[in-house]
Every structure is written in structure tokens, then in C-alpha cells.
Amino acid sequence: MSTPTYQFAVVFEQVTRAFGEVKAVDAVDLKIRDGEFFTMLGPSGSGKTTCLRMIAGFDRPTAGKVFLHGADVTALPPYERDVN
């Protein structure tokens, strides 16, 4: 069995998502290991769904990078991401 060359399944590097003047997500750094159970908790409007939408490719970050399994997917559309 080969060892993956990546350490994390999901990585956010200084990810920001703004809607006009409002920052829904502001400079988030996040690392989720492959197979790790991860929960995002917070009040309504804290950016949880926006983060999930950026992982899936439905929203693009205003700034920063999104990596899936070591690959930069920041600019990839949803159909080119293996997130199921």
C-alpha cells in the first residue's frame, strides 16, 4: 500500500470571503487530517456554511487558498473536485 504524499485532507490558508463590505470568513487558517472527524460550531452568520461552500467549490475565496488532499483547488469548479 502506498503512502499519500499529503498530510491533510482540507487546508485553508488565510481564506477570506467577503460579500461587499461584509466579511463572512476572515483570514481563516484550517487543517483537517484525512479521516479526522471535524465539527464547525458557531452562531448563525459565523461563516460555517460559507466555509463548506468554498470546500465544495460553490463559492471562491476573496483571498487565500483552499487545498484538498494537497492540491490547490481554489479556482477549480465543483465538478472538478473530489469531495463526495
Summary of the structure (lengths in Angstrom):
residues: 84
radius of gyration: 13.0
end to end distance: 22.5
largest distance: 48.8
contacts: 195
relative contact order: 0.27
helix: 14%
strand: 38%
